[in-house]
Amino acid sequence: MPSLYKYKITKESKLINNQSGQTMVEFILLFLILVLISFSFIKILNFNLAKYWVALVTLIIDDPSVTINIP
């Protein structure tokens, strides 16, 4: 009986220690997280920047001292 028990333990430990492909999976997951954070940051930044530019253009256009002549 002890040999069967030893075989079962060594087989389970080999399955636990088998890490082939784990590095690739971790890299892909970290890369996806980085891409999602980057796109979120760019989207938020572009939206706020667009609102800022619209506010500045509206301020310039509504100023009575500025005359805009379009030829």
Order of alpha helices (4+ residues) and beta strands (2+ residues): alpha-alpha
